[in-house]
């Protein structure tokens, strides 16, 4: 019998502190940085985002999202036999956020590790979990995207600090005798490292370089639209489906203009695109599972729907996963 994997539960968590564009503009003005709600909305589609408290980590956010996903799947933490956390903002250099989260869930023994592919991280992590389930290395996987990007923002740079937020999303992926994950497509090209990166690192107890996010927005936009389209088409081809078979497109929530361009290239009406960037901002690896959980809990996504998840991020990394929910 062929072994497949299916999503059986979703969950998400946003830290309580919500900042509208007006709130953020006021805070930035106090720092001598000018921006406005109109300026942010026009360029990004973002209206609000959530920031974690200083003592709250990615694993803290991830645990809360995981609890909601476990409840939705009707599972106890001890039944999980694989944990993968996609994050670019782990709690510490090591151990992994996944190991820390595993302990917070009160379980032990199963493999737990992080995936670092920035905004493509959840697509990468989901593909790895799917492969491990299909080969029998796991049966019930907890896959999480969790970020505290507010920690690495340069609040003197209005072109980047208004874009990002904190949060976590999670799914339970279980072994199944019917197809769930239909196909995936992953890529990276390291020659684009410089257009989106955090170029600092720790050496001898000191930060070398710049530990804050740097981005060439125009270069990212140009590259993102093209690679998202190619990844989506490659994934559809692997599954012998077309864009017309997609019920919902759930892209990485980076910028509304990138999302509109991606849908247009696939000839999909924009009302078939799940949009949460307006309320969450760009939450990097957390954005796709956050959007998925929002769509499931709002009743938009229903059992049997065909979903295209796709992400693009620093590295440069990109990829897509096609699945039947």
C-alpha positions in Angstrom: 0.0 0.0 0.0 1.3 3.4 -0.9 1.9 5.7 2.1 0.9 9.3 1.9 0.7 12.3 4.3 -2.2 14.6 5.1 -2.8 17.7 7.2 -5.1 16.7 10.0 -5.0 19.9 12.2 -3.9 23.5 12.0 -3.1 26.1 14.6 -1.7 29.6 15.0 -0.8 32.1 17.6 -0.1 35.9 17.5 1.4 37.8 20.5 -1.1 40.1 22.2 0.6 43.4 21.3 -1.0 44.6 18.0 0.4 47.7 16.3 -1.6 49.4 13.5 0.3 51.5 11.0 -0.8 54.6 13.0 0.6 53.1 16.2 3.9 52.2 14.5 4.1 55.6 12.7 3.8 57.3 16.1 6.6 55.2 17.6 8.8 55.8 14.6 8.2 59.5 14.7 9.6 59.5 18.2 12.8 58.1 16.7 12.8 60.8 14.0 11.6 58.4 11.3 8.7 59.5 9.1 6.0 57.2 7.7 2.2 57.0 7.5 -0.6 54.5 7.2 -1.2 55.6 3.7 2.4 55.2 2.7 2.6 51.6 4.2 -0.8 50.5 2.8 -0.1 51.8 -0.7 3.2 50.0 -1.0 2.6 46.8 0.9 -1.1 46.2 1.8 -0.1 46.0 5.5 -2.4 47.6 8.0 -1.2 46.0 11.3 1.2 43.5 12.8 1.9 41.9 16.1 5.1 42.2 18.2 6.2 39.8 20.9 7.1 41.0 24.4 10.9 41.2 25.0 11.0 37.9 27.0 8.9 35.9 24.5 10.8 33.6 22.1 10.0 31.9 18.9 9.5 28.6 20.7 7.0 30.3 23.1 4.9 31.3 20.1 5.4 28.0 18.5 4.2 26.0 21.5 0.9 27.9 21.6 0.3 27.3 17.8 1.2 23.7 18.3 -1.3 23.3 21.1 -4.1 24.6 18.8 -3.0 22.3 16.0 -2.9 19.2 18.3 -6.3 20.0 19.6 -7.7 20.3 16.0 -6.1 17.0 15.1 -7.4 15.3 18.3 -3.9 14.3 19.4 -1.9 14.4 22.5 1.7 15.8 22.4 3.1 12.3 23.3 1.7 10.9 20.0 4.0 13.2 17.9 7.0 11.4 16.5 8.6 14.2 14.5 9.0 18.0 15.2 10.3 20.4 12.6 10.4 24.2 13.3 11.0 26.6 10.4 12.5 29.8 11.8 15.2 32.4 11.2 14.9 33.8 14.7 15.5 30.9 17.0 15.7 31.2 20.8 19.5 30.8 20.8 22.4 29.7 18.6 21.8 26.1 19.8 20.0 23.9 20.7 17.3 24.2 18.1 14.0 25.9 18.8 12.5 22.5 18.0 14.3 20.8 20.9 13.3 23.7 23.2 9.7 23.5 22.0 9.7 19.7 22.4 10.6 20.1 26.1 7.9 22.7 26.6 5.3 20.3 25.2 6.5 17.7 27.7 7.6 15.1 25.3 10.9 13.4 24.5 12.6 10.9 22.2 11.3 11.9 18.8 13.6 13.7 16.3 13.3 17.5 16.5 15.2 20.0 14.4 15.0 23.5 12.8 14.9 24.4 9.1 16.4 27.7 8.1 15.1 28.9 4.7 13.7 32.2 5.9 10.3 33.0 4.3 10.3 29.7 2.4 11.0 27.8 5.6 7.6 26.4 6.2 7.3 25.0 2.6 10.8 23.4 3.1 9.8 21.9 6.5 6.5 20.6 5.2 8.2 18.9 2.3 10.8 17.3 4.6 8.1 16.0 7.0 6.1 14.6 4.0 9.2 12.8 2.8 9.9 11.3 6.2 6.3 10.1 6.6 6.2 8.6 3.1 9.4 6.6 3.9 8.1 5.4 7.3 10.5 7.5 9.4 7.5 9.2 11.1 3.8 8.9 11.3 2.6 12.0 13.1 4.6 15.2 12.5 4.3 18.6 14.1 5.5 21.2 11.5 5.8 24.8 12.8 6.7 28.2 11.4 7.6 30.6 14.2 9.3 34.0 14.1 10.1 37.1 16.3 11.3 39.3 13.4 10.8 42.4 15.5 14.2 41.5 17.2 16.1 42.0 14.0 14.5 45.1 12.5 16.3 48.4 11.9 13.8 50.9 13.2 15.7 53.7 11.5 14.9 52.2 8.1 11.2 52.8 7.2 11.5 50.7 4.1 11.9 47.5 6.1 10.8 48.0 9.7 7.1 48.5 8.7 7.0 45.2 6.8 7.5 42.5 9.4 5.6 41.0 12.4 5.9 38.2 14.9 3.8 35.0 15.1 3.6 31.3 14.7 1.6 28.7 12.7 1.5 25.0 12.9 0.1 21.9 11.2 -0.1 18.2 12.1 0.9 16.0 9.2 -0.2 12.4 9.6 0.4 9.2 7.6 -2.6 8.3 5.4 -3.6 5.8 2.8 -5.1 8.6 0.7 -3.1 11.4 -0.9 -2.8 14.7 0.9 0.5 16.3 -0.1 0.3 15.9 -3.9 3.6 17.4 -5.0 6.3 19.9 -4.0 9.1 21.9 -5.6 12.1 23.5 -3.8 14.9 25.7 -5.0 17.7 28.0 -3.8 20.2 30.3 -5.5 22.9 31.6 -3.2 24.1 34.3 -5.6 21.2 36.5 -4.4 22.3 36.4 -0.7 23.0 40.2 -0.5 19.5 41.4 -1.5 17.9 40.1 1.7 20.0 39.2 4.7 21.0 39.8 8.3 24.8 40.2 7.8 25.9 40.1 11.4 27.1 37.2 13.5 28.5 36.6 17.0 32.3 36.0 17.5 34.0 35.9 20.9 31.0 37.3 22.6 30.7 40.3 20.3 28.5 41.1 17.3 30.5 41.4 14.1 28.8 43.1 11.2 25.2 44.4 11.2 22.8 42.2 13.1 19.7 43.9 11.6 17.7 43.0 8.5 18.8 44.5 5.1 16.8 44.3 2.0 16.9 45.6 -1.6 13.1 45.8 -2.0 13.0 46.2 -5.8 15.4 43.3 -6.4 13.4 41.1 -4.1 10.1 42.0 -5.8 11.4 41.3 -9.3 12.9 38.0 -8.3 10.0 36.8 -6.1 7.2 37.1 -8.8 9.2 35.1 -11.3 10.3 32.3 -9.1 6.9 31.9 -7.4 5.3 31.4 -10.7 7.8 28.9 -11.9 7.6 26.9 -8.6 3.8 26.8 -8.8 3.8 25.6 -12.4 6.5 23.0 -11.7 4.5 21.6 -8.8 1.3 21.5 -10.8 3.1 19.6 -13.5 4.4 17.0 -11.1 0.8 16.4 -9.9 -0.6 16.4 -13.5 -2.9 19.3 -12.5 -3.4 22.9 -13.8 -4.0 26.2 -12.1 -7.7 25.8 -12.7 -7.6 22.8 -10.3 -6.5 25.0 -7.4 -9.3 26.0 -5.0 -7.1 28.3 -2.8 -3.7 29.9 -3.3 -1.9 30.5 0.0 1.3 32.4 -0.7 3.9 33.8 1.6 2.3 37.0 3.0 5.1 39.5 2.2 3.5 42.1 0.0 0.1 42.4 -1.5 1.6 43.5 -4.9 3.7 40.3 -5.1 0.6 38.3 -4.2 -1.5 40.0 -6.9 1.2 39.5 -9.5 1.5 35.8 -8.7 -2.2 35.2 -8.9 -2.3 37.1 -12.2 0.4 35.0 -13.7 -1.5 31.9 -12.8 -4.7 33.4 -14.2 -6.4 33.0 -10.8 -9.0 35.4 -9.5 -7.7 37.3 -6.5 -10.7 36.2 -4.4 -9.1 32.7 -4.5 -6.0 34.0 -2.7 -5.9 33.8 1.1 -4.8 37.2 2.4 -3.6 37.9 6.0 -0.7 40.2 5.3 -3.0 43.2 6.0 -3.4 42.1 9.6 -0.1 40.1 10.3 2.5 41.8 8.2 5.3 39.6 6.9 5.9 36.9 9.5 8.5 35.1 7.4 8.3 31.3 8.0 5.1 31.7 10.1 3.2 33.5 7.4 1.9 30.5 5.4 0.7 28.4 8.3 -0.8 31.5 9.9 -2.7 32.2 6.7 -3.7 28.5 6.4 -5.1 28.3 9.9 -7.0 31.6 9.5 -8.6 30.2 6.3 -9.5 26.9 7.9 -11.0 28.4 11.0 -12.9 31.0 9.0 -14.5 28.3 6.9 -13.0 29.3 3.6 -10.8 26.2 3.3 -12.9 23.0 3.5 -12.0 19.3 3.4 -11.2 18.2 -0.1 -10.0 21.6 -1.3 -6.8 21.7 -3.3 -4.4 24.2 -1.9 -1.2 25.7 -3.4 1.2 26.9 -0.7 4.2 28.9 -1.9 7.0 30.9 -0.4 10.1 32.9 -1.3 12.7 34.2 1.0 16.3 35.2 1.7 19.0 32.8 0.5 17.5 33.2 -2.1 15.1 30.3 -1.5 11.7 29.5 -3.0 9.3 26.6 -3.3 5.7 25.4 -3.4 3.6 22.5 -2.1 0.3 21.4 -3.6 -2.0 19.5 -1.3 -5.5 18.2 -0.9 -6.8 19.4 2.5 
